[in-house]
């Protein structure tokens, strides 16, 4: 039996140097700039497909 995974997709961590390096880094509050970069780095469709793939579990008895 294969059960679907209902885990939330987590956003990747963003290095503070990346925030300082983008044009909007100084214009936005740090938290919003980090969230914007993190969302841009995330492959939501790919992560969703990966989470939906069946995962076999093998146990030796």
Buried (B, 14 or more C-beta within 10 A) or exposed (E): EEEEEEEEEEBEEBEEEBBEEBEEBEEBEEEEBBBBBBEEEBEEEEEEEEBEEEEEEEEEE
